[in-house]
Amino acid sequence: MMAKPVVVYRSVIESMLSHMKTLHPKEGALLLNGRMDKDRIVIEEVSIPPLAAHGRGFSNFSLHMLPNDFSIIGTAHSHPSGVLRLSIGDLNHFYGRIIVVAAYPYDSERQIAIFDRDGKAVKYEIISLRDKM
C-alpha cells in the first residue's frame, strides 16, 4: 500500500533540527503530532516523550508513559552518524504511521527523510504556518 504524502510545518523542521543538534553526539527522539485526512498526513508539532533516554547510538522512551493523545502520528529521531536511512532497529521499534530521521549535521531539511511502516521513503512538502491548512 502506498503511503500518503506528508505535509510538515517549517517550524516543526526547525524544532526537530535544533533539538537533534543540541543533543549531538547523542541520539535524540521526538513525538510527531498532527492529523490525517483522506489525502495526506500533516505534521503540526513535535513534543519530547516523557522520560526519554538519549545515548550514543540509541534513543528510547517507554510507550506506557505516553499520554493518551490521538494526535501522535509518529516519531522522529536523529542519526548522529549522518546516515539518512532506517536501520533494522528503527523498523522494529516503529510507532505510529511515519518515522522521521534527521541526520548529522542537522543544518537543513536536506538532512531529513520520512519513511512509512515498510521503510520506504515518503514524499513530503514543507509549508510555513501562514500557509496553514
C-alpha positions as CSV (number, residue, x, y, z in Angstrom):
1,M,0.0,0.0,0.0
2,M,1.4,3.4,-1.0
3,A,1.9,5.8,1.9
4,K,0.0,9.1,2.0
5,P,2.1,12.2,1.2
6,V,3.2,14.2,4.2
7,V,3.0,17.9,4.8
8,V,5.3,19.3,7.5
9,Y,5.2,22.8,9.0
10,R,8.6,24.6,8.7
11,S,8.5,25.3,12.4
12,V,8.4,21.5,13.0
13,I,11.5,21.0,10.8
14,E,13.3,23.8,12.6
15,S,12.4,22.5,16.1
16,M,13.5,19.0,15.1
17,L,16.8,20.0,13.7
18,S,17.5,22.3,16.7
19,H,16.7,19.6,19.2
20,M,18.8,17.0,17.5
21,K,21.8,19.4,17.2
22,T,21.5,20.2,20.9
23,L,21.7,16.5,21.8
24,H,24.5,15.6,19.4
25,P,26.5,13.3,19.6
26,K,23.7,11.5,21.4
27,E,20.7,10.3,19.5
28,G,17.5,12.3,20.1
29,A,13.9,11.2,19.9
30,L,10.7,13.2,19.5
31,L,7.0,12.5,19.0
32,L,5.2,13.9,15.9
33,N,1.8,15.4,16.5
34,G,-0.6,16.2,13.7
35,R,-3.6,14.8,11.8
36,M,-4.5,12.7,8.9
37,D,-7.1,13.3,6.3
38,K,-8.1,11.2,3.4
39,D,-5.3,12.6,1.2
40,R,-2.3,13.3,3.4
41,I,-0.6,13.3,6.8
42,V,0.0,16.8,8.3
43,I,2.7,17.1,11.0
44,E,1.9,20.2,13.0
45,E,4.0,19.9,16.2
46,V,6.8,17.9,17.9
47,S,6.9,17.0,21.5
48,I,9.5,15.4,23.8
49,P,8.5,11.9,25.0
50,P,8.2,11.6,28.8
51,L,11.3,10.1,30.4
52,A,13.1,9.8,27.1
53,A,16.6,8.3,27.2
54,H,19.4,9.5,24.9
55,G,22.7,8.0,24.3
56,R,25.4,7.3,21.8
57,G,23.8,5.2,19.2
58,F,20.3,4.9,20.8
59,S,17.3,6.8,22.0
60,N,14.3,5.3,23.7
61,F,11.1,6.1,25.6
62,S,8.5,3.9,27.3
63,L,5.3,3.5,25.3
64,H,3.3,3.1,28.5
65,M,4.4,6.6,29.6
66,L,2.9,8.3,26.6
67,P,-0.1,10.4,27.1
68,N,-3.4,9.2,25.7
69,D,-3.0,11.6,22.7
70,F,-4.5,10.6,19.4
71,S,-2.6,13.4,17.6
72,I,0.6,11.4,17.9
73,I,1.1,10.2,14.4
74,G,4.7,9.0,14.5
75,T,8.2,9.6,15.8
76,A,11.4,11.4,14.8
77,H,14.9,10.6,15.9
78,S,18.4,11.5,14.9
79,H,21.3,9.6,13.3
80,P,24.4,11.2,14.6
81,S,26.4,9.1,12.1
82,G,24.9,11.1,9.3
83,V,23.2,8.1,7.7
84,L,19.9,9.1,6.3
85,R,18.1,5.7,6.2
86,L,16.4,3.4,8.6
87,S,18.1,0.6,10.5
88,I,16.6,-2.7,11.3
89,G,16.2,-1.4,14.9
90,D,14.3,1.6,13.7
91,L,11.9,-0.6,11.8
92,N,11.5,-3.0,14.8
93,H,10.6,-0.1,17.1
94,F,8.3,1.8,14.7
95,Y,5.5,3.7,16.4
96,G,2.7,5.4,14.6
97,R,2.2,6.0,10.8
98,I,5.5,7.5,9.9
99,I,9.1,8.0,11.2
100,V,11.3,10.9,10.5
101,V,15.1,10.6,10.5
102,A,17.3,13.7,11.0
103,A,21.0,13.1,10.1
104,Y,24.0,15.0,11.3
105,P,24.9,17.9,10.8
106,Y,21.2,18.9,11.2
107,D,21.6,22.1,9.1
108,S,18.6,21.9,6.8
109,E,15.7,19.9,5.5
110,R,18.2,18.1,3.2
111,Q,19.2,16.1,6.3
112,I,15.6,14.9,6.9
113,A,13.9,11.9,5.5
114,I,10.4,10.5,6.2
115,F,9.6,6.8,6.0
116,D,6.5,4.6,6.2
117,R,6.0,1.5,8.2
118,D,7.6,-0.6,5.4
119,G,10.7,1.5,5.5
120,K,10.0,3.2,2.2
121,A,10.8,6.9,1.8
122,V,7.7,9.1,1.7
123,K,7.4,12.3,-0.3
124,Y,6.9,15.4,1.8
125,E,6.2,19.1,1.4
126,I,7.3,21.8,3.9
127,I,4.9,24.7,4.4
128,S,5.0,27.7,6.6
129,L,2.4,28.5,9.3
130,R,0.9,31.2,7.2
131,D,0.0,28.5,4.7
132,K,-1.7,26.6,7.4
133,M,-4.2,24.1,6.2
